[in-house]
Amino acid sequence: MLIRNMDSRNPVIFPSSEPSLSVEFFPPKSEKAAEQLLQAASELRALKPDFASITYGAGGSTRSRTLEYARRLQNDLGYNIMPHLTCVGHSRDELKAIIAEFKAAGLNQIMALRGDPPQNAEGFTPHPDGLTYANELVALIKEDYPECAVAVAGYPEKHPQAHDLETDLHNLKRKVDAGASFITTQLFFDNQVYFDFVDRCRAIGIEVPILPGLLTLTSLEQARRFCDMCDARLPEALEQQLADAGDDSAAVEAAGLDWLHAQARELLQNGAPGLHLYLLNRSGIALQLVERLKADGLLT
Ligand SMILES: Cc1cc2nc3c(=O)[nH]c(=O)nc-3n(C[C@H](O)[C@H](O)[C@H](O)COP(=O)(O)OP(=O)(O)OC[C@H]3O[C@@H](n4cnc5c(N)ncnc54)[C@H](O)[C@@H]3O)c2cc1C
């Protein structure tokens, strides 16, 4: 199984043949949340992540905050930042202006997304002068900044709105054909779905690295909520282990960490190009995970 496939088009993101490590932050909405983010980001520097991505809020709600925190994490803490950008609520011209702002801030890679409709809205309605699908956003970025590394989202268990996985994969290929240099996956708890997904991508000619996205989970309720949100399967064994830990939050975290460690180990042993951690602006679990993977000799 060839799942590594480093792409020479993105040396910034994948600087060596070692597995990459990256983390995802979201822009905080309060001062207290900002403190938590900055504290976590400061602690996570010890891991020397290859890059950190920062999400772009639904409906443009955290639009200026994405850029603000991208700048702070880059300039104050030395992170190599990949801001996310969604098409939601923006005209083509607005998107072009935001991309220009990212570039002016020295941000040389962008995660290009369609985005979800604002809460309570029915389905995704593009801006009248905007874009309908993420492949159009990839093309828009590449049009003005061909040197900009662009990442896109992949869904090992199918995008919730896609009719079937085959169609979804062909739509993923459109994003790669438009110039995306790697794919970050939606979270998953069962590695087999990732391995199958990679095989199916390779079979239709998607050759860029496919970075597995893993959640650092802290509660059963949270795991269920995320699985509901993105149509990911929560394996019975994991659900049982979290349920057995009951109300003891330390035991729940330990069970989550054990699962995550086993997942990460198997992924790296089978040639995944790296790990992308959805850590919800918290550092603890990621720090422990990396310590374990270093002890396993899987990360340096
Ligand atoms: C790694 C990752 C990061 C994310 N970050 C954010 C974030 O920062 N902010 C945020 O709001 N959301 C984020 N999301 C969620 C994402 O915005 C939603 O899943 C959204 O519904 C789809 O975005 P997309 O870019 O995958 O869309 P697309 O690739 O455009 O796909 C959307 C749907 O349309 C179909 N489709 C795609 N292209 C075509 C086409 N040309 N013709 C017909 N059908 C097509 C696809 O099969 C799919 O069902 C993230 C998701 C992931 C996996």
The ligand as an ORCA input file, in Angstrom:
! r2SCAN-3c Opt
* xyz 0 1
  C      -9.777     19.214      7.454
  C     -11.055     20.010      7.534
  C     -11.021     21.346      7.916
  C     -12.208     22.099      7.982
  N     -12.144     23.424      8.368
  C     -13.262     24.177      8.380
  C     -13.216     25.576      8.717
  O     -12.154     26.119      9.028
  N     -14.372     26.273      8.686
  C     -15.567     25.707      8.336
  O     -16.585     26.416      8.324
  N     -15.647     24.392      8.010
  C     -14.529     23.620      8.022
  N     -14.608     22.284      7.676
  C     -15.916     21.709      7.343
  C     -16.239     21.898      5.836
  O     -16.350     23.259      5.537
  C     -17.564     21.171      5.545
  O     -17.388     19.785      5.641
  C     -18.254     21.573      4.249
  O     -19.580     21.023      4.275
  C     -17.596     21.041      2.974
  O     -16.449     21.711      2.694
  P     -15.479     21.166      1.521
  O     -14.421     22.159      1.358
  O     -15.098     19.769      1.777
  O     -16.499     21.264      0.288
  P     -16.499     20.675     -1.191
  O     -15.243     19.978     -1.530
  O     -16.944     21.778     -2.075
  O     -17.642     19.556     -1.098
  C     -18.932     19.848     -0.582
  C     -19.931     18.847     -1.130
  O     -20.153     19.104     -2.531
  C     -19.733     18.005     -3.343
  N     -18.946     18.621     -4.436
  C     -17.693     19.137     -4.349
  N     -17.318     19.664     -5.533
  C     -18.340     19.489     -6.385
  C     -18.550     19.851     -7.739
  N     -17.618     20.509     -8.437
  N     -19.736     19.510     -8.308
  C     -20.702     18.851     -7.597
  N     -20.561     18.498     -6.308
  C     -19.385     18.819     -5.687
  C     -18.871     17.114     -2.449
  O     -18.960     15.751     -2.831
  C     -19.484     17.383     -1.081
  O     -20.599     16.604     -0.833
  C     -13.451     21.500      7.651
  C     -13.484     20.139      7.290
  C     -12.304     19.389      7.242
  C     -12.355     17.944      6.875
*
